[in-house]
Amino acid sequence: MNVHRLGMVVGGSLTEGVEVKLDPEASVEDVRAGSFVSIQGERMRFFGVVTDVVLDATDRALRSTPPDVSNPFIARVVSGGAAYGALKVEPMLTIGGGSAVLGVDGPSPAKTIPAHFSPASAATEADIETVFGEPSERNFWIGNPMDMEAKLCIDVEELVKRSNGVFGKTGSGKTFLTRLLLVGIVQGRKASNLVFDMESEYGWMGYSEGGSEVKGLKQLFTSQVALFSLDETSSKRRGINPDYVVRIGYEEVEPEDVGMLRETLGLSEVAADAAFSLQREYGKKWLGRFLALSGRDEVGETAARMNVNQSALITLQNRLRRLARLDFMDKSESHDSVNRIIEYLDRGMHVVLEFGRHGSNLAAYILVANLLTRRIYGRYVDRKERSLGDPAQEPRPLVITIEEAHKFLTPSVASQTTFGAIAREMRKYNVTLLVVDQRPSGIDDEVMSQLGTKITCLLDNDKDIDAVLTGVSGSRKLRTVLARLESKQQALAFGHALPMPVVFQTRDYGSAESYRDLGWRNAVDLKAQVEDDLEDLFGPSAS
């Protein structure tokens, strides 16, 4: 195995990391922040990450009076000797034993540092495989470490045990990353997905950062994914026949749904709270009867009877009429969308709800995602509690993916909403969240602290960076690494599904080869596979 030596440890501490002086043969320009380093100590091997690259000199006078390096001999003498490069390395893990390759004992968090003059080398593919595991049903290949061809894996079994987050500014590749994580959950078979697909990127077809078409979950895993649609016209225009068309009945809308829409619809607190008074006044049919009120006089009489501000009630009626005009709203009857979703989930399938043209309407997205999640979560709570006496009643673990997550999880509403409860309870009822957002600073701090694994692409707002890294050990060093991410398809991941923080380049998704790696087969491949299977079973004459 070819080991690329970098240098040796010359100082440092457990809290600040160790300093590695580069050998004269090792160029400082070949090492990047975020790269992995393996350090062989006296009794154990350390696995760490480069947090900084520095230039130093043994003689401080060289700063003010640099030598004449036009002479090649002088340049060779000075370089790597009086003037040298150095790395700041954060030891993250230790592996017992002193073998040249990371051992079989398994990694554990580093609680000490290597001794003086311990040799440091660039991590090898074998090191990456030992620390992050080999691709398997449990370990999903999500990308490649910086400047390496090794396959970096994330532990799907650990991932689905808690709520998680994918963050990044617009255009940084967070949708791309989310799509990969959903594929990993499908392949891992540890949970079902329910995806509220705002921009119709995950179901049948999406788009790469370059604008080219890429296959969605339904195309890749036809028999395992059910495609629901909120916009049947849009689906058919794209040549898609959804498994189910979602409709929302007036009677399904509750005051809690209105409360979630307060900011989006521009409602005052008084106007939003009036929905509860209307429910007490009219019962389950409150929305239809309220919208049927005509003229200021009828609304005024209702306001006086309920002791509610008339202007607030008029404003509420005007805003709710906007929602009533959406073509998926049905005033005549309730619908079976929740039961149909749960039916597919119980069969071990994954459900993607595409919003079509309604995806550009944030109010529609929040209403539908909140309404369905609240009702589905209620079913899961009931079934989980019944399973205490009958294990057969326990529901299959569910991961709910929401975009624009800060709209559902703001500090003002997170403690009162279903989404906030799911994030805080950490799979207590077999339900977790995958939140996707470009503004993590808008998400409640308590919710952010409960996210088990965070994967963040480039963020350029200090508040957003602080929100992602709040409460994370070594956040100052991670901030430096995060600030140096490339603008697209590069991310920093850390949390329960990974043994240590890691910067990686997202794996390819969109080419024919990448689809085959994910298990997809075209018609030619399927025919060849069938012929091979027949030949294996019955001999050459069978084909």
C-alpha positions in Angstrom: 0.0 0.0 0.0 1.4 3.4 -1.0 1.5 5.7 2.1 2.1 9.4 1.3 4.1 10.8 4.3 3.4 14.5 5.1 5.7 15.2 8.1 5.8 14.8 11.9 4.1 16.1 14.9 6.0 19.0 16.6 3.5 20.4 19.1 -0.1 21.0 20.0 -2.7 20.1 22.5 -6.0 18.2 22.9 -8.1 21.3 22.7 -6.3 23.1 20.0 -5.1 20.2 17.9 -1.6 19.2 16.9 0.9 20.9 14.6 2.5 18.8 11.9 5.7 20.2 10.3 5.8 19.2 6.6 8.7 17.3 5.3 10.8 19.3 2.7 9.5 16.9 0.0 5.8 17.6 0.9 4.4 20.7 -0.7 2.1 22.9 1.3 0.1 23.6 -1.9 -0.9 19.9 -2.1 -2.8 19.9 1.3 -6.3 21.4 1.8 -8.3 22.3 4.8 -10.7 19.4 5.4 -8.3 16.7 4.2 -7.8 13.5 6.3 -4.6 12.7 8.0 -3.4 9.5 9.7 -0.8 9.9 12.5 1.0 6.8 13.9 1.5 7.3 17.7 3.5 5.1 20.0 0.7 2.7 20.9 -2.3 3.8 18.7 -3.1 5.4 15.5 -4.9 8.7 15.2 -7.2 9.8 12.5 -7.8 13.5 12.1 -8.7 16.3 9.8 -6.7 19.3 8.6 -8.2 22.5 10.0 -5.5 25.0 8.8 -2.5 25.3 6.6 0.3 27.7 7.7 3.7 29.0 6.7 6.3 29.3 9.4 10.1 29.9 9.8 12.8 29.0 12.4 14.3 32.4 12.0 11.9 35.3 12.4 14.3 37.5 10.5 13.3 35.7 7.3 10.0 37.6 7.4 11.6 41.0 7.1 14.7 40.0 5.1 13.8 37.1 2.8 16.7 35.3 1.1 17.5 35.6 -2.6 15.8 32.4 -3.9 16.7 33.1 -7.5 19.7 30.9 -6.8 18.3 27.3 -6.9 20.8 26.1 -4.3 19.8 28.7 -1.8 16.1 28.0 -2.5 16.6 24.3 -1.8 18.5 25.0 1.5 15.9 27.5 2.8 12.8 25.6 1.7 11.7 23.0 4.2 14.5 24.0 6.6 14.6 27.6 7.8 11.2 28.2 6.1 8.6 25.4 6.1 5.0 24.6 5.9 2.9 23.2 8.7 -0.6 21.8 9.2 -3.0 22.2 12.1 -4.6 18.8 12.5 -7.6 18.0 14.8 -7.2 14.3 16.0 -10.8 13.0 15.9 -10.5 9.3 16.4 -8.1 6.7 17.8 -7.6 3.1 16.8 -5.8 0.7 19.1 -2.7 -1.1 17.9 0.3 0.1 15.9 -0.2 -1.5 12.5 0.6 0.5 9.4 -3.1 0.4 8.5 -5.9 1.5 10.8 -6.7 -1.6 12.9 -9.7 -3.8 13.4 -10.5 -2.6 16.9 -12.8 0.1 15.5 -12.5 3.9 16.0 -13.3 5.7 19.2 -13.2 9.5 20.0 -9.7 10.8 20.6 -9.1 11.7 24.2 -5.4 12.2 23.9 -2.9 13.2 21.2 0.1 11.6 19.5 3.6 12.0 21.0 6.3 14.4 19.6 7.7 13.4 16.3 4.9 10.9 15.4 4.9 10.5 11.7 1.8 11.9 9.8 0.6 10.7 6.5 -2.3 11.4 4.1 -5.1 9.1 4.8 -5.5 6.1 2.5 -8.6 4.5 1.0 -8.2 1.7 3.5 -8.2 4.2 6.3 -11.5 5.7 5.0 -13.0 2.3 4.7 -12.1 1.4 8.3 -13.5 4.6 9.8 -16.6 5.1 7.7 -17.3 1.5 6.6 -17.8 -0.2 3.2 -20.9 0.4 1.0 -23.7 -2.0 2.1 -27.4 -2.0 2.9 -26.6 -0.2 6.1 -23.7 2.1 4.9 -24.7 4.3 2.0 -22.1 5.8 -0.3 -22.8 9.5 -0.3 -19.6 10.9 -1.8 -15.9 11.1 -1.8 -13.5 12.7 0.7 -11.5 15.7 -0.4 -9.0 14.9 -3.1 -9.6 11.1 -2.7 -11.4 8.4 -4.8 -12.4 6.5 -1.6 -16.1 5.9 -1.1 -17.4 7.8 1.9 -20.4 6.2 3.6 -23.1 7.4 6.0 -24.8 5.0 8.5 -28.4 4.9 7.3 -29.5 2.8 10.4 -28.2 5.6 12.7 -29.5 8.3 10.4 -33.2 7.3 10.6 -33.1 7.1 14.4 -33.2 10.9 14.8 -34.4 13.9 12.9 -31.7 15.3 10.6 -31.1 18.5 8.5 -29.7 19.4 5.1 -28.7 23.1 4.8 -27.2 25.4 2.2 -27.7 28.5 0.2 -29.8 28.5 -2.9 -27.9 26.7 -5.7 -25.3 25.0 -3.4 -26.7 21.5 -4.1 -28.8 20.8 -1.0 -31.6 19.3 -3.2 -29.0 17.1 -4.8 -27.9 15.9 -1.4 -31.4 15.4 -0.1 -32.2 13.2 -3.2 -29.1 11.0 -2.4 -30.1 10.6 1.3 -33.6 9.6 0.3 -32.1 7.0 -2.1 -30.0 5.7 0.8 -33.1 5.3 3.0 -34.9 3.4 0.2 -31.9 1.1 -0.2 -31.3 0.7 3.5 -34.8 -0.6 4.1 -34.7 0.7 7.7 -37.6 3.2 7.3 -40.2 4.6 4.9 -40.0 8.1 3.4 -42.9 10.6 3.1 -41.6 13.5 1.0 -43.5 16.7 0.7 -42.0 17.6 -2.7 -42.4 21.3 -3.1 -40.7 21.8 -6.5 -41.5 18.2 -7.8 -37.8 17.4 -7.6 -37.8 14.0 -5.9 -40.7 12.0 -7.3 -40.6 11.3 -11.0 -37.9 13.6 -12.3 -35.7 16.4 -11.1 -32.9 18.6 -12.4 -29.2 18.7 -11.8 -27.4 22.0 -10.9 -26.6 22.3 -14.6 -30.3 22.1 -15.6 -30.3 18.6 -17.1 -33.0 16.1 -16.2 -32.3 13.5 -13.6 -34.4 10.5 -12.5 -36.4 10.7 -9.4 -37.2 8.0 -6.8 -40.2 6.7 -8.8 -38.1 6.0 -11.9 -35.3 4.4 -9.9 -37.4 2.3 -7.6 -40.7 1.8 -9.4 -42.1 -0.9 -7.2 -41.0 0.7 -4.0 -42.2 4.3 -4.4 -45.8 5.6 -4.7 -46.2 8.9 -6.4 -49.0 11.1 -5.0 -50.0 14.4 -6.7 -51.6 17.6 -5.5 -51.9 18.7 -9.1 -53.2 16.0 -11.5 -53.1 18.4 -14.5 -49.4 19.1 -14.0 -48.6 15.4 -13.6 -50.4 14.4 -16.8 -48.8 17.2 -18.7 -45.5 15.6 -17.8 -46.7 12.2 -18.9 -47.1 10.9 -15.3 -49.9 8.8 -13.9 -49.9 9.4 -10.2 -50.8 6.5 -7.8 -53.2 8.8 -6.0 -54.5 12.4 -6.4 -54.7 14.2 -3.1 -57.7 16.4 -2.2 -58.3 18.3 1.0 -61.8 18.7 2.3 -62.9 21.8 4.2 -63.8 19.7 7.2 -60.2 18.5 7.4 -58.8 22.0 8.0 -58.4 22.8 11.7 -57.5 26.0 13.5 -54.0 24.7 14.1 -53.4 24.7 10.4 -54.5 28.4 10.3 -52.0 29.2 13.1 -49.2 27.7 11.0 -50.1 30.0 8.1 -50.2 33.2 10.3 -46.9 34.6 9.0 -47.4 33.5 5.4 -51.0 34.9 5.1 -50.1 38.1 7.0 -52.6 37.4 9.9 -52.5 39.1 13.2 -52.5 36.9 16.3 -56.1 37.9 17.0 -57.2 37.0 13.5 -55.4 33.6 13.7 -56.9 32.8 17.1 -60.4 33.6 15.8 -60.3 30.3 14.0 -60.6 28.5 17.3 -63.7 30.6 18.2 -65.2 29.8 14.8 -64.6 26.1 15.5 -66.4 26.3 18.8 -69.2 28.2 17.2 -69.8 26.0 14.1 -68.1 22.7 15.0 -66.3 20.6 12.4 -67.9 22.5 9.5 -66.5 25.8 10.7 -64.5 26.6 7.6 -67.3 26.1 5.1 -69.9 28.0 7.2 -67.5 30.9 7.8 -66.6 31.3 4.2 -70.3 31.2 3.3 -70.9 34.4 5.4 -71.6 37.2 3.0 -71.2 40.9 3.6 -69.9 42.9 6.6 -73.2 42.6 8.4 -73.2 38.8 8.7 -69.5 38.8 9.6 -70.2 41.6 12.1 -73.0 39.7 13.8 -70.8 36.6 14.0 -68.0 38.7 15.5 -70.3 40.2 18.1 -71.8 36.8 19.0 -68.3 35.3 19.5 -66.9 38.5 21.1 -64.2 38.7 18.4 -62.8 41.8 16.7 -64.8 42.4 13.5 -61.8 43.7 11.4 -59.7 40.6 12.4 -62.6 38.3 11.4 -63.0 40.1 8.0 -59.2 39.8 7.4 -59.3 36.1 8.3 -62.1 35.5 5.9 -60.4 37.2 3.0 -57.2 35.3 3.6 -58.9 31.9 3.9 -60.8 32.5 0.7 -57.5 32.6 -1.1 -56.9 29.0 0.1 -60.5 28.0 -0.8 -59.8 28.9 -4.4 -57.0 26.3 -4.7 -58.3 23.5 -6.9 -57.3 20.7 -4.5 -59.7 22.1 -1.8 -63.1 20.4 -1.7 -66.0 22.0 0.2 -68.4 19.2 -0.4 -66.7 16.3 1.4 -63.7 14.9 3.2 -61.1 12.7 1.5 -59.1 9.6 2.3 -55.6 11.0 1.6 -54.2 10.2 5.1 -55.5 6.6 5.0 -54.0 6.0 1.5 -50.6 7.4 2.5 -50.5 5.1 5.6 -51.7 2.2 3.5 -48.6 2.5 1.3 -46.3 3.2 4.2 -47.5 0.0 6.0 -46.6 -2.0 2.9 -43.0 -0.8 3.3 -43.3 1.6 0.4 -42.2 5.3 0.1 -44.5 8.1 -0.7 -43.6 11.3 -2.6 -46.3 14.0 -2.8 -45.6 16.3 -5.7 -47.2 19.8 -5.5 -46.9 20.6 -9.2 -47.8 24.3 -9.8 -48.9 24.7 -6.2 -45.3 24.3 -5.1 -44.8 28.0 -5.8 -47.6 28.8 -3.3 -46.0 28.7 0.1 -49.3 28.9 1.8 -50.5 25.8 0.0 -47.4 23.9 0.8 -47.5 24.7 4.5 -51.3 23.9 4.7 -51.0 20.5 3.1 -47.8 19.4 4.8 -48.9 20.5 8.2 -52.4 19.0 7.9 -51.3 15.6 6.6 -48.4 15.4 9.0 -50.5 16.2 12.0 -53.0 13.5 11.2 -50.4 10.9 10.2 -48.4 11.6 13.4 -51.6 11.2 15.4 -52.1 7.7 13.9 -48.5 6.8 14.7 -48.8 7.9 18.3 -52.0 5.8 18.7 -50.5 2.7 17.0 -47.2 3.0 19.0 -49.0 3.1 22.3 -51.3 0.2 21.3 -48.1 -1.8 20.3 -47.1 -1.8 24.0 -49.7 -4.6 24.4 -49.5 -5.9 20.9 -46.1 -5.6 19.1 -47.8 -6.4 15.8 -49.3 -2.9 15.9 -46.0 -1.1 15.9 -45.7 1.1 12.8 -42.8 0.9 10.4 -40.3 3.8 11.1 -41.1 6.9 9.0 -38.9 9.8 7.8 -40.9 12.9 6.8 -39.0 15.3 4.5 -40.0 19.0 4.5 -38.5 21.9 2.6 -38.6 25.5 3.7 -38.4 24.0 7.2 -38.0 27.4 9.0 -41.6 28.1 8.1 -42.7 25.1 10.2 -40.1 25.4 13.0 -39.8 29.1 13.9 -39.2 29.8 17.6 -42.7 31.2 17.9 -44.5 28.0 16.7 -42.1 25.1 17.0 -43.1 24.3 20.6 -46.8 24.1 19.5 -46.6 22.2 16.2 -46.5 18.6 15.2 -43.1 19.2 13.5 -41.6 20.6 16.7 -42.9 17.6 18.6 -41.5 15.1 16.2 -38.0 16.8 16.3 -38.0 16.9 20.1 -39.2 13.3 20.7 -36.5 11.7 18.6 -38.3 8.7 17.1 -40.4 8.1 20.3 -43.3 7.3 18.1 -41.3 5.9 15.1 -41.4 9.2 13.2 -38.5 11.6 12.4 -37.9 14.6 10.2 -35.5 15.4 7.4 -35.5 19.2 7.3 -34.2 21.0 4.2 -33.6 24.7 4.4 -31.5 27.6 3.2 -32.1 29.6 6.4 -31.3 27.5 9.4 -31.1 30.6 11.6 -34.9 30.8 11.3 -35.3 27.4 13.0 -35.9 27.2 16.7 -32.6 26.6 18.6 -34.0 23.7 20.6 -35.0 21.9 17.4 -31.6 22.5 15.8 -30.0 21.0 18.9 -32.1 17.9 18.5 -31.1 17.2 14.9 -28.9 14.0 15.0 -27.0 14.6 11.8 -26.5 17.8 9.9 -25.2 18.1 6.3 -24.5 21.6 5.2 -23.4 23.0 1.9 -22.0 26.5 1.5 -23.7 29.1 3.7 -22.7 32.8 3.4 -24.7 34.2 6.3 -23.0 34.3 9.7 -26.3 33.7 11.6 -27.0 30.6 9.5 -23.5 29.3 10.1 -23.8 29.9 13.8 -27.2 28.1 13.9 -25.9 25.0 12.2 -22.8 24.8 14.4 -24.4 25.7 17.7 -23.6 23.2 20.5 -21.2 21.3 18.3 -17.8 20.3 19.7 -15.0 22.1 17.9 -17.4 24.5 16.2 -14.7 27.2 15.7 -12.6 24.9 13.7 -15.6 23.5 11.7 -16.6 27.1 10.9 -13.2 27.6 9.2 -13.8 24.4 7.2 -17.4 25.4 6.3 -16.3 28.8 5.1 -13.9 27.2 2.6 -16.5 24.9 0.9 -16.9 25.2 -2.8 -20.1 26.8 -4.1 -21.6 23.6 -5.4 -21.8 19.8 -4.6 -19.4 20.0 -1.6 -20.6 19.7 1.9 -19.7 19.3 5.6 -21.4 16.5 7.4 -21.4 15.7 11.1 -23.5 14.0 13.8 -24.8 10.6 14.9 -24.7 8.9 11.4 -20.9 9.6 11.1 -18.0 8.8 13.3 -16.5 12.3 12.8 -17.1 15.5 10.9 -16.2 15.2 7.2 -16.0 17.4 4.1 -16.9 15.5 1.0 -17.7 15.9 -2.7 -21.2 14.6 -3.5 -21.2 11.4 -5.6 -22.3 11.5 -9.2 -26.0 11.4 -9.8 -27.5 11.8 -13.2 -25.4 9.7 -15.5 -26.3 6.2 -16.8 -23.4 4.7 -14.7 -24.6 6.4 -11.5 -28.1 5.0 -12.0 -26.7 1.5 -12.4 -24.7 2.0 -9.2 -28.0 2.8 -7.5 -29.6 -0.4 -8.8 -31.6 1.0 -11.8 -31.7 -1.1 -15.0 -32.9 0.0 -18.4 -34.8 -2.3 -20.7 -31.7 -3.8 -22.3 -30.1 -4.5 -19.0 -33.3 -6.1 -17.6 -33.6 -8.4 -20.7 -30.0 -9.5 -20.3 -30.5 -10.1 -16.6 -33.6 -12.3 -17.3 -31.7 -14.3 -19.9 -28.8 -14.8 -17.5 -31.2 -15.9 -14.8 -33.0 -18.4 -17.1 -29.6 -19.8 -18.2 -28.5 -20.2 -14.6 -31.8 -22.0 -13.8 -32.3 -24.2 -16.8 -29.1 -24.2 -18.8 -28.0 -22.5 -22.1 -31.0 -23.9 -24.1 -33.5 -22.1 -21.9 -32.7 -18.7 -23.4 
